[in-house]
Amino acid sequence: MVSGINWKKTIIKTVKVGNVEANPSSYFLGGLVGQVSEGATVSDSWADVNVSDGDYIGGLVGRNYGRLSGEPPIAM
């Protein structure tokens, strides 16, 4: 992961390739960011990852309250 919580910041043109592993009691796990908060943005970024274990997991973002924009954004 690049960030656990993106708190009112912008992540731009970031790529993550690999694995994100956690213990089963973990939550908000994403290939790039665990949680995007209100007022935060992930733009023109992507992840090609395997995310394993935990709750609220996603290939790009585990939990989103902010804005995902640009090209792609995708999780492969």
N, C-alpha and C positions, 0 to 999 in steps of 0.2 A: 504494500500500500504506500502511496505517496503521502497521504494524510489521514489521520484518524477522524478528525472533524475539521471541515472547512468552514470556519466561522467568519462570515461576512468578508471573504476574500475572493479573488478570482484566480483560478488555475487555468492556464492557457497553453495549448500545444504541448501537452504532456502525454507520454506513452509509457505504458507499463506492460512488460512481458514476463511471464513466469508463474509463480504459485503464491497464493496467500493461504496460509494454514493457521488455524487457531484451535483452541480447546473448545469442546462442545458447549461450554457455558458463555462463550463470547457472543457479542451481538454487534450489529451494524458493521458488517465487513463488506468491503468492495474491492474490486481489483485496483481501482485508483484511489477512491476515497470511501471511508466508512460511512460518514454522514455529511451531507451538504446542508448547511443551515439556511434559514431565511436570510436573504440579502447576499448570499454567496452564489458564485457562478463557476461552472466547469464548462470551458469552451474549447472547441477544436481539439479534443483529447480522445484517446481510445485506450482500451486494454485488451490484451490477449492473454488471459490468465485462467488458471483453475483455482476456484475459491472453495475451500472445504471447511466443514463444521460451522457451528454457530447458528444464530437466528438473524433474520433481516440481512441476508447476503445477496450480493449482485455482482455481475461481471464488471461493471463500471463503478456503480455507487450502491452501497448497502441500503441507505435510506436517504430520500431526497425531499427537502423542504425548499430548496433554492431553485436555480435555473440551470438547465443543461442546454447548450446551444452549439451551433456551428456544424461543421462537417468533420467527422461523421455525425455526432458522437455515437460510437457503437462499442459493444463488447462482443468479441469474437468467440 
